[in-house]
């Protein structure tokens, strides 16, 4: 195939600049098999930019990438056997364990070497951690701890929070997954109390709390602070539960100007327990580096919602670790341990599932929802979307008797602007009329418009501009100056010195009862106090009447409006719709076209990786 035809892959947007450079570099190194190497290397590079860890050769073999165009030939991928043989005949492609730029495994997955290494080291570390239980657990003490910390009566049903605590006590590796409102953070606070009660009173357990973003870390810190005050345990135990949470980057200590961290496999964290919140947002490279830095004898507890959107960067680590949702149970040996610790009996269906593996003993899915009551519109809708049940989801949204979940069809841009105008004026007028920053923040965060995409006439940039026009037209804001009273600001980078983090939201206002009209941006502090900054001091930021669903992860609002684009995009998925819905506490309205919503709910994003196969 002529080089000019392969250049069409770039012209048509199939390969990016960096993909083309990498493909050419690999081709030069290989010295032969131009088409096979170029396509393999270029596509292996390309898929990592889309969230996959590896390129599945088999799914592309024989496929046409570009049709014939005039005198230009079609671009068609080689057949699988030819492609594999020609790749393996070069020095740039090796088998797992070889030191080559590209790795081709036995399942026809082609990796960039570093992603194969990240995945392998993560998988190996997890498998090593699940081999042996932790010894020396005081059984009578754990029974007492469980009764005090988990007193809730479940009418014969399994208390999965209590099971999570038992897993955390006996296992070095534990995953606690569950939707919003299932009590994940409460469970972790109780687990830390239980583990501290197990420890020697003279020994200070070294406990670290972390999350992938600054905002998530701040929320974790605030939640643990509030929850631990209510625990039924001694004061010295409460005092020993840490409340300071780090970003993972700060925990591992970034080495400026490099992708490496101060803490790594050769310089381990001095830790007995490491808790990671919002684990669904952690990508493969970061999770691999994290787990390598955690001592093998320490407890590692991951918390998150495996049904939420995966990380922005490659991998869907939490989803791969949790495996198949429909299989839930434990090995017979561990069931005996749970029953011995709780004096409760497990159902035979959980004991005797034939497909149970050792890793199942390390994973618990919290099922009871404390935020959404049985029959809740949001709860029912989120379940329907989670299971990809399109008809059920649409039926719930169209049920006029349930005012907490609504679907409004967008028939035109003008129609959309009118719907938006009515709601924006209704929800934003109140915060814009107050002179008290604390009240303004509280009122503003009751309502949030979430966009599925960034660009286009229904993307977050356009929607923010439309909202500014609406509010300006109503004389609720004065946009002659960039920093007008009431401008909401979203921080999009971390500033550790200021304590402002990616995802923080502030409101621009003058200082109350001041003679000066200088504008400051007010942010809520972790202890309820307000902090204010002059605009020029802020890290990277943007206006945030509306935000993307991705940016909303880890946040909670009373009322959510989800804006869908007018056509299908590859980023639309059931996970995205689920994530948006579960940001709401009271009501959700979805604006868009029914066919786009149907397509979104039915599309499950399955990122390509070998982690699930390696673990399960």
Buried (B, 14 or more C-beta within 10 A) or exposed (E): BEEEBBBBBBEEEBBBEEBBEBBBEBBEBBEEBBBBBBBBBBBBBBBBEEBBBBBBBEEBBEEEBBEEEEEBBEBBBBEBEBBBEBBEEBEBBBEBEEEBBBBBBEEBBBBBBBBBBBBBBBBBBBBEBBEEBBEEBEEEEBBEBBEBBBEEEEEEEBBBBBBBBBBBBBBBBBBBBBBBBBBBBBBBBBBBBBBBBBBEEEEEBBBBBBBBBBBBBBBBBBBBBEBBEEBEBEEEBBEBBBBEBBBBBBBBBBEEEEEEBEBBEEEBBEBBBBBBBBBBBBBBBBBBBBBBBBBEEBBBBBBBBBBBBBBEBBBBBBBBBBBEEEEBBBBEEBBEBBBEBBEBEBEEEBBEBEEBBEBBBBBBBBEBBEBBEEEBBBBBBBBBBBBBBBEBBBEBBEBEEBEBBBBBEBEEEEEBBEBBBEBBBEBBEBBBEBEBBBBBBEBBBBBBBBBBBBEBEBBBBBBBEBBBBBBBEBEBBEEEEEBBBBBBBBBBEBBEEBBBBBBBBBBBBBBEEEEEEEBBBBBBEBEEEBBBBEBEEBBEBBBBBBBBBBBBBBBBBEBBBBBBBBEBBEBBBBBBBBBBBBBBBBBBBBBBBBEBBBBBBBBEBEBBBBBBEBBB
